[in-house]
Amino acid sequence: MTEMRAVVVERPGAAALRIVPRPEPGPGEVLVRVGAAGICGSDVEVLEGRRPAPYVRYPIIPGHEWAGTVAAAGPGVENVEEGDVVVAEGFRACGDCARCREGRTNLCDAEYAETGFTHAGAFAEFLCVPAHLVHRLPQGTDLAAAALLEPAACVAQGLLEVDLRPGVTAAVVGSGTLGLLAVALLGRYSPTRLALVGTRPTRLELGRAMGATETWNVRDGQRPEPGFDFVFEATGTVDGARTTVGLARRGGTVVLEGISGEPGGIDADTVVLGHLRVQGIFGASRNAWGWVTELFAAGLLDTEPLVSHSFPLEEHAAAFAALTDRAGDALKVQLRPT
């Protein structure tokens, strides 16, 4: 077989299922048969043309949240073999710049390169990735659940950047995929209090199941009192960032994970007068990937409940519509090539 099906975004607003050449693994690469690939808000940006020009290359096969099975290994590959269940880091870091040498591969100083944005992604039957970016998972792994490890790694990066200790009081603002993953990962720190702040009752209920000790629906006028040691923002909105900063105690720590793409932001005086530590996050390093894949393989991170919709590649338009339909309350929407 030398061809495959793939969703190709030719240019903003123009996506179609195409028959394209199946990639062949070169030296140091592996060919992966895709099992499941999640649709992220950044994929919607690619489709709609809202992603900044340096961070996308048209035409492109999107898909950076995925899991699959190795179909073939190229010359020189020793760490993985055919049949392995895998996920892989998206950033194609140079490995040699100052940031990479620090282990901060998500901040590589070389030209931006990432699977699904500048290199063909997983909205296809197969994709090729560098073998050194691959993380192996146990045989029999649920591929739909494993495809959530990319956003989980991004959340993990935020937690690894700050000094979290057992017994903290923590809050998560935003009850979407990132927020719920933050609840699950924060549970590994045994917080004495773990609040989830959101707007949708079904997601807040799921947050309880994933470890939140309390939930607050701001749409119903509910809001916890400020005073948390640690607050994690996962809304991608200006209002969400302001809420996050407002919930921290004096001397507390805030992580901002979402990108709003809107003018405005948090009030600098609130940060100064509150003596707050505010940490921004861009993607996930190899360390973050290592942590979440180990937790997942050990059965300590359950991502399966976050998958709400699954569509074949032929129904990619319906899949994108399900994700962007606010009334439908989709959580993680995935494409399944097989």
Sequence and secondary structure as in RCSB ss.txt:
>XXXX:A:sequence
MTEMRAVVVERPGAAALRIVPRPEPGPGEVLVRVGAAGICGSDVEVLEGRRPAPYVRYPIIPGHEWAGTVAAAGP
GVENVEEGDVVVAEGFRACGDCARCREGRTNLCDAEYAETGFTHAGAFAEFLCVPAHLVHRLPQGTDLAAAALLE
PAACVAQGLLEVDLRPGVTAAVVGSGTLGLLAVALLGRYSPTRLALVGTRPTRLELGRAMGATETWNVRDGQRPE
PGFDFVFEATGTVDGARTTVGLARRGGTVVLEGISGEPGGIDADTVVLGHLRVQGIFGASRNAWGWVTELFAAGL
LDTEPLVSHSFPLEEHAAAFAALTDRAGDALKVQLRPT
>XXXX:A:secstr
  EEEEEEEEETTEEEEEEEE     TTEEEEEEEEEE  HHHHHHHHT S GGG  SSB    EEEEEEEEE T
T  S  TT EEEE SB   S SHHHHTT GGG SS   BBTTTB  SSBSEEEEEGGGEEEE TT  HHHHTTHH
HHHHHHHHHHTS   TT EEEEE  SHHHHHHHHHHGGG  SEEEEEES HHHHHHHHHTT SEEEEGGGT    
S EEEEEE S SHHHHHHHHHHEEEEEEEEE     SS    HHHHHHTT EEEE  S  HHHHHHHHHHHHTT 
   GGGEEEEEEGGGHHHHHHHHH GGGT  EEEEE  
